[in-house]
Amino acid sequence: MPNYAVIVCHKCGGYLLAKTDQKTRTCPYCGSKILLEKAGKVASAKTANEASALLRKIKEKAKSRQGLVVKGNFKESH
């Protein structure tokens, strides 16, 4: 039974899950190929459910630290 890791994409900075017995993973956000032995591991878990919960918490913390980034041209309404 494989363990799971939360890793960071080296290209876009996105957080994603990977099984620890994998050698590579494709980032679902930018499509870059990630070598897991060189990837930045943020957390690890024994089950997929535990890993998924960790990933959600990590993403929430990262979002609150950076604030909400909105792209595009918007006008204030009064």
DAZI-V750918 format. One record per backbone hydrogen bond with DSSP energy under -0.5 kcal/mol. NH is the residue of the N-H (numbers start at 0). CO is the residue of the C=O. Records with the same first field share a line. If there is no record, write none. Layout:
NH: CO  CO
This chain:
3: 44
4: 17
5: 42
6: 4  15
7: 39
8: 13
12: 8
15: 6
17: 4
19: 2
21: 18
24: 33
26: 31
30: 26
33: 24
35: 22  33
36: 22
37: 34
38: 34
39: 7
40: 38
41: 5  39
42: 5
44: 3
50: 46
51: 47
52: 48
53: 49
54: 50
55: 51
56: 52
57: 53
58: 54
59: 55
60: 56
61: 57
62: 58
63: 59
64: 60
65: 61
66: 62
69: 67
70: 68
73: 71
